[in-house]
Amino acid sequence: AMYKPKILLLALAVAISLLSFSLAHINLAIAQEKAPSEGFSAILSGGEEVPPIDTVATGVGSFIVEGGESIKYDVNVTGMDKVTAAHIHNAAKGKNGEVVVTLFKADSPTGQISGSLANGSITASNLEGEMKGSPFRDMIRALELGEAYVNVHTEKNPNGEIRGQISVVE
């Protein structure tokens, strides 16, 4: 009868280690589910254009990388008129780069907009310009490195009226 508590203790120890192992496993699975989701945003203004544009219009773009295969986006603008297009361009802050993703394209210029301009999902098939045919990872990398910006073009400012660098949301 002396060794019974030891066996009980051993059984308890085994149960605890199994439990903590499975919990660790569950946490790892959750972490792996969540890890690929990254958030980015861009604050758009005329002052960010190169060269700067004098405009009251502003905007914000938000981007969520989901699982490494797609990026959900939402572009909201305030005080804009006759928008023709919105793109992601590939270049660092202060430089102009080529279009790599079209976020919005109007057949004819819009009316006045204050609110949602465009939203949707970007996948590898949406990449264009120098990114066309590239692995989707390259697009995500550009966002992570701060080498991509949102540019909203209008009839009055065909090269872009408001712009903002896409950066990681901490």
C-alpha positions in Angstrom: 0.0 0.0 0.0 3.1 2.2 0.2 3.5 2.7 -3.5 -0.1 3.6 -4.5 0.3 7.4 -4.1 3.4 7.1 -6.4 1.4 5.4 -9.1 -1.4 8.0 -8.7 1.2 10.8 -9.0 2.8 9.2 -12.1 -0.7 8.9 -13.7 -1.4 12.5 -12.9 1.9 13.6 -14.3 1.3 11.7 -17.5 -2.2 13.2 -17.8 -0.9 16.7 -17.2 1.9 16.4 -19.8 -0.6 15.0 -22.3 -3.0 17.8 -21.6 -0.3 20.5 -21.9 1.0 18.9 -25.1 -2.4 18.9 -26.7 -3.0 22.5 -25.6 0.4 23.5 -27.0 -0.7 21.8 -30.2 -4.0 23.6 -30.4 -2.3 27.0 -29.7 0.2 26.2 -32.5 -2.6 25.4 -34.9 -4.4 28.7 -34.0 -1.2 30.6 -34.3 -0.6 29.1 -37.8 -4.1 30.0 -38.8 -3.7 33.6 -37.7 0.0 34.2 -38.6 -0.5 34.8 -42.4 -3.1 37.6 -41.7 -1.3 41.0 -41.7 -2.8 44.4 -41.7 -1.6 47.4 -43.7 -3.0 50.9 -44.3 -2.3 54.0 -46.3 -3.3 57.6 -45.4 -4.0 59.5 -48.7 -3.4 63.2 -49.3 -2.4 65.6 -52.1 0.8 66.4 -50.2 2.0 62.9 -50.7 1.8 63.2 -54.5 5.1 63.7 -56.4 5.0 66.6 -57.1 2.5 67.7 -54.4 -1.1 68.5 -55.3 -3.2 71.2 -53.6 -6.5 69.5 -52.8 -8.9 69.2 -49.8 -9.5 65.5 -50.8 -8.2 62.8 -48.4 -8.5 59.1 -48.2 -7.6 55.9 -46.4 -6.8 52.5 -47.8 -6.8 49.4 -45.7 -5.3 46.0 -46.7 -5.4 42.6 -45.0 -3.2 39.9 -46.3 -5.1 36.6 -45.9 -3.1 33.4 -45.9 -0.5 34.6 -48.4 -2.7 34.1 -51.4 -5.0 37.2 -51.3 -5.2 40.7 -50.0 -8.5 42.1 -49.0 -8.7 45.9 -49.6 -11.0 48.8 -48.8 -10.4 52.4 -50.1 -12.4 55.3 -48.7 -12.1 58.9 -49.8 -13.5 62.2 -48.7 -14.2 65.3 -50.8 -13.3 63.8 -54.2 -14.8 64.5 -57.6 -14.5 62.9 -61.0 -12.4 60.0 -59.9 -11.1 58.0 -62.9 -9.1 55.2 -61.2 -7.2 54.0 -58.1 -4.2 51.9 -58.2 -1.4 50.4 -56.2 1.9 51.6 -57.6 5.3 50.1 -56.9 7.7 52.7 -55.5 9.1 54.1 -52.3 7.8 57.2 -50.7 8.7 60.3 -52.7 9.2 58.4 -55.9 6.8 57.5 -58.7 6.4 53.9 -59.8 4.3 51.9 -62.2 0.8 50.5 -61.6 0.9 46.9 -60.2 -2.7 46.5 -59.2 -5.9 48.3 -60.3 -8.2 48.9 -57.3 -10.8 51.0 -59.1 -11.5 51.9 -62.7 -14.3 54.1 -63.9 -15.7 53.9 -67.4 -16.6 57.6 -67.0 -15.5 59.8 -64.1 -17.5 59.5 -61.0 -19.6 62.2 -59.3 -18.6 63.5 -55.9 -17.5 60.8 -53.5 -17.2 60.8 -49.8 -17.2 57.3 -48.6 -16.3 53.9 -50.0 -14.6 54.1 -53.4 -13.6 50.5 -53.9 -13.2 47.2 -52.0 -12.5 43.7 -53.0 -9.8 41.1 -53.1 -6.4 41.1 -54.9 -4.9 37.8 -56.0 -2.0 36.8 -58.2 -4.2 37.2 -61.3 -4.7 40.9 -60.5 -1.0 41.7 -60.7 0.0 43.9 -63.6 2.9 45.9 -64.9 6.3 44.7 -63.5 4.5 42.4 -61.1 2.5 40.5 -63.8 3.3 36.8 -63.5 5.3 37.2 -60.3 4.7 35.1 -57.3 2.1 36.7 -55.0 4.7 36.8 -52.2 6.4 39.6 -54.2 3.4 41.8 -53.8 3.1 41.1 -50.1 6.8 41.8 -49.7 6.4 45.2 -51.4 3.8 46.1 -48.8 6.0 44.9 -46.0 9.0 46.8 -47.3 6.9 50.0 -47.7 7.6 50.0 -51.5 4.0 50.3 -52.6 1.5 53.2 -52.5 -2.1 53.9 -53.3 -2.8 56.6 -55.8 -6.3 57.9 -56.7 -6.5 59.6 -60.0 -9.1 62.2 -61.1 -10.0 64.0 -64.3 -8.4 67.2 -62.9 -5.3 65.3 -61.8 -4.7 62.4 -64.1 -1.4 61.5 -62.5 -3.1 61.3 -59.1 -4.8 63.7 -56.8 -4.2 61.9 -53.5 -1.6 59.3 -52.6 -0.3 57.4 -49.5 2.4 54.9 -48.8 1.1 51.5 -47.7 2.6 50.6 -44.3 2.2 47.9 -41.7 -0.5 48.5 -39.0 1.3 47.9 -35.7 
